[in-house]
Amino acid sequence: MLLRVLKTLLRASPWLLGLILTMYLIVIHGPRLAIDGHAPLAGTGARALLCAVLAALVLGVVWFRRRGNKPVEGQPASPQVILDESSERELALRERLGAWRRRTAGQLPGFLLIGPAGVDKGPLLGLPANAEEDLRCSSVGGFALFDIGANLINQRQPQEARLWRRLLDDLDPSTGLHLRGLILVLSAARLHSAAPQELDQIALTLRARLEELANRFGKGLTVQLIVSDCEQLPGYTESLAWLAADRREFSLEFAPASANRQLLDGLEQRMGALVEGLDSSELERLQREPDVQVRARLFGFMPMWRGFAGTLQGVLNTALAQERGIAQVALQSVRFSAHPAALEAPAPALLRALQTCRRPGRLRVFLRQGGAWVRPRAHCLVLLISLLAAVLLLNMYREQDRRLEQVDQLVAAVQQATQHQLPATLGAGALLRLDRFAGIARLLSQRWTPWGTDRQLRRLSGELYARELQQVLLVDVMQRLQDSLRPQAMTGDEALRQNLALYLMLGGETGMDTSAMRDWYMGVAGGQGEVQRLRLESHMQRLLALLAKSGPQPLDRSLIEQARQRLAAQPLAQRLYQQLLERMQGQSLAEFSITSVLGAEGLLLFARRSGESLVEGVPGLYTLEGYRRFETLLKPLLAFALAQERSVMGRSDMLASAPVEREILALYHQDYIAHWDVFFDDLQIAGLDQHEHLPRRLMQLARADSPLLVLLREVARHTELAPALVPEGWLEQAQKQAQRLQPASEITGAQPEVAAHPVALHFQPLHRWLGASAPESPARALHAAVKGAALLMQANQKAVSLKVAVPPSEVLQRLNEEIEQLPGLLQPVYMDIAQLGQQQVQQQARASLANAWSSEVAPLCERALSGRYPFAGASASDVSLDDFNRMFAADGAVQGFIEQHLGAQLDTVSRPWRLNQNDAGETLDASLLQTLEQVAQVREGFFSPGQAQAHFEFELSPLTMSAGIASFTLSVDDRRLDYRHGPLRAATFEFPGKALGTELRASVTLLDGRTLTRRAEGAWAWLRLLDGIQQVPTADPRVRHLILDFEGEEVRLQLRAERSAMPFNGEILSRIRCQLTGISAEAIQYSEFS
């Protein structure tokens, strides 16, 4: 008993669970269900009554289902045959199907061939009859035919029923067989001669088997009916012989997926129509037929055929008529077959039935199969749908409860904040208050039910939020706009104009532009953080939507007038021109650059003085395409700008567009010219600091198809603009046509000249230079000069490496002459080439001088002077006088170098020495000039004019002597100077002394008897003595005072030279260097361009 109860509860568990869930929703959440303010489930009694009704409904459904499942008393149970082991017939059946699968690999579409007992299907297949086989598999016309024996159709024994089910299992589509339809075969002779009870038995048997097939292979399985053995019907063969050959094959076709009952209702009439042609020829056939028996069969054929049609219709109505809730097959055709005497091939009726078989559409089959699947499971689907609906309602009510709780929290927070003072400005508190009102409106704006019973609540929350937006956010917007319009804001003209337009927009004086208003406000008030910016933007969008629907706001007229006065200070054309430029910034115009014209070649040949990329250049607005686009868009943009100017500036009348248009065009032309001037000023030849590659680049520029010439022609195309044509009316056009028709002699009056375009007029020199061709193209002459400069630079480079001199050339002079003929825009580009060539020539001259000095002067200087006194003050080795004379005499090595290589280029009057002003550039290094000047100073001091030997005389006289010295003596060779605190007597000395060497002695005798002596020997003894004593200059450059110190005791002498340039010490000599610094004969550097 307990087991039975548990089983019953388990079966009813889905209904119980659904009932419990529904009752839970009613009891717990029922009071919250309100319809237009009325809660029908607020009371406990109402909820209990609803739960009781639902429980009774569920119990009733369960009781009715249980009662329907009980078996009817007296009805025997269906037999069930259980065989533990497979019979021989079942094994044979499986083996035959397995062999067929292996043979065809399941690729052929299959048909089932069935028929009741007593029907011979062999002649249809072209095979001998075999009624003992349960299954015969064959291939006919590319189709697989499964001929099922009549025993499996009748199923008189339980084993045959089991074989039938086993066969259906093996023919299931999951096994790989593609069952396309069913061929049903009936015997016409048997149907004609059978009793009514036998016909009913045949029809019921076929109905049972067809229902099983429809349940297994899908409702709507196509059936092709073949009525065989028609030749056994009396008069059939003889009557068909009188018909045409194309009408002897009787067949009826039906539309696919149609109801069988509707098809069979007219079967008898359609079969009669097949032989209707025999009625008219019946008398003729009877007269022509000599055989009495045949004549009798012909006479009785028509009544017999109509009776046979009724019999066939009755059988098919019983076997194929559809009933609601029962799966049935779909009849598609009825064919009548009369077998010939010799059977060698399948019957034509069978082949046509196989070929014309068609199943209903996929959608209809799917719907029928789905309906067949749903009907037995309807109670489970109803339960599932009820559970899903209950879950959906539960989720909906829980979501409603959650939102209402959130609304209650937000309302409580707003009420608590309202007790305090409301925020006057848009700060964190005001923004939080707006967020709460927005949250209330958002939560209540989401529909909870499809019928929308909360309209009033949503409307009130939206009105509260809108009022808060107007009281807080709109006030802040108005205040910020008013502050920006005041003079204290110090805003620019464009920002002031934009703010004024937005302010007038709020007052309804201009069209509402919500995006501009939102962008402006987020720019001035939305910088507190990304999260706060998003919150503020959402409120601003809602406010703008309200402003678009509401009326204008009151404005401060005094602020508007002040702002308009400030804007009026700027010229109208300039202001509108800036606006037009801003509007055209978004135009997709190609920028003019060197790479856009020359491509990669331009990157190798040209550069920009500013160092910017060659990809950049003249903006697209100032190109030919930009000029055309500007002229095209000028009028509509100008009309819009003037209309906006009228609304913003409060003008009563519309401004004339023609004067403003001319001023705007003038400003545009100025900018157009300025951008192209900057382009030319910034253009230069690339690689000016790469002297080894520069000649090759210049040769490329000197070609006939010079890239620079290509660039200039493209520039000329963009700068040779034509003035816009003024539209002419019909009167002007008629006058011009009349003037063209008049003879030239009759035309009087000067023709009006078309004014040149300002841009074309500015660049007219460039256009003329490019277009000139007689007597010789200026471009060709310029290219020849550039080519000559390139060859000169190449020769200079090779000359430096080979240490040879390049003869003077007039190439640079000719290039300078060509540059002077160029337009002013192009002169800086080619002037770089001329300057670089001149600099290279100067460097070549420097290198030549360096080579000459190194080969003519430097070896003697190194050998005779380097490391020797007086050129090296600490050296003990002296320079010989002969080497000194060969180096510094008037006919010495240095003077010979000057006369041979410099000539009259030196300016020896200026200090320091320099080249004459007539020589272009600096071909002499500063260190060499300094060395030559120092050599001249040495020659002037040591050599008399015209002498080849160094010689000079000087006079020494005592001045004072310390009291501790008794006497002083200075002796040089055979000359002597004595002083004993007595008369001052001078002595004369000369340089050089003896040929074999000079000995100089300076001694003092102290009062204590000691004698102190200073000695110096050699040709440079005097200079060595002077290097060790103190020299005091005087006002006379030829006179100096010498102070000799002997252990604290001093002797002061006066030295008077015969020449002011006479060296009193070796300072000048020590500064002379044999190797020049700053000159490299192997490389030339271009410091100006590097």
ABEGO torsion letter per residue (X at the ends): XAAAAAAAAAAAAAAAAAAAAAAAAAAAAAAABBBGGBBAAABAAAAAAAAAAAAAAAAAAAAAAAAAABBBBGBBBBBBBBBABBBAAAAAAAAAAAAAAAAAGGABBBBBBBBBBGBBAAAAAGBBBBAABABBBBBBGGBBBBBBBAAAAAGABAAAAAAAAAAAAAABAAAGBBBABBBBBBBAAAAAABBAAAAAAAAAAAAAAAAAAAAAAEBGBBBBBBBBGAAABBGAAAAAAABBAAAABBBBBBBBGBBAAAAAAAAAAAAAAAAAAAAAAAAAAAAABABAAAAAAAAAAAAAAAAAAAAAAAAAAAAABBBBGBBBBBBABBBBBBBBABBABBBAAAAAAAAABBBBBAAAAAAAAAAAAAAAAAAAAAAAAAAAAAAAAAAAAAAAAAAAAAAAAAAAAAAAAAABBBBABBBAAAAAAAAAAAAAAAAAABBABAAGAAAAAAAAAAAAAAAAAAAAAAAAAAAAAAAAABAAAGBBAAAAAAAAAAAAAAAGABBBBAAAAAAAAAAAAAAAEAAAAAAAAAAAAAAAAAAAABBBBBBBAAAAAAAAAAAAABBAAAAAAAAAAAAAAABBBBBBBAAAAAEAAAAAABBBAAGBBAABBBBAAABAAAAAAAAAAAAAAAAAAAAAAAAAAGBABBBBAAAAAAAAAAAAAAAAAAAAAAAAAABBBBGAABAAAAAAAAAAAABABBAAAAAAAAAAAAABBBBBBBBBBAAAAAAAAAAAABBAAABBEBBBBBBBBAAAAAAAAAAAAAABAOABBAAAAAAAAAAAAAAAAAAAAAAAAAGBBBBBBAAAAAAAAAAAABBAAAAAAAAAAAAAAAAAAAAAAAAAAAAAAAAAAAAAAAAAABGBOAABAABABBBBAAAAAAAABAABAAAAAAAAAAEAABBAABOBBBBBAABBEBABBAAAAAAAAAAAAAAAAABBBGBABBBBBBBBBBABBBAABABBBBBBEABBBBBBGBBBBBBBBBOBBBAAEBBBBBBBBBAAGBBBBBBBBEAAAAAAAAAABBBBBBABAABBBBBBBBGGBBBBBBBBBABAABBABAAAAAABBABBBGBBAABBBBAAAX
